[in-house]
Amino acid sequence: MRCATIVSYVNGTNALLKIFSKNRKEAISIINSMTIKSFCAYIKKNIQQNKHLII
């Protein structure tokens, strides 16, 4: 997913995954079950709430 690549490049993979779950495997599962549209919407909504996770 292009969006995931861009977000993880800018913020780091761990920061991206922690937006979805503290558990890495669970976060990957959640991301893989989403559509591109729902992934992007979730990131836009939650990235501000999880600013402390972003380096």
C-alpha positions, 0 to 999 in steps of 0.5 A, spaced: 500 500 500 502 506 497 499 510 503 502 505 508 509 506 505 509 513 505 506 514 512 512 508 515 517 512 511 516 519 514 514 516 521 517 509 522 514 503 521 513 502 529 509 508 529 505 506 524 503 500 527 502 503 534 496 507 531 493 501 530 495 496 536 500 496 541 501 488 538 505 488 532 502 482 529 495 485 531 496 491 527 498 488 521 492 484 521 488 490 522 491 493 516 491 488 512 483 487 513 482 494 511 481 497 504 485 503 502 480 508 503 479 506 510 486 505 511 487 512 509 481 515 513 483 511 519 490 514 519 488 521 518 483 521 524 488 517 528 495 520 527 494 527 531 491 523 537 498 519 537 502 524 535 507 522 541 508 516 538 511 519 532 518 521 532 
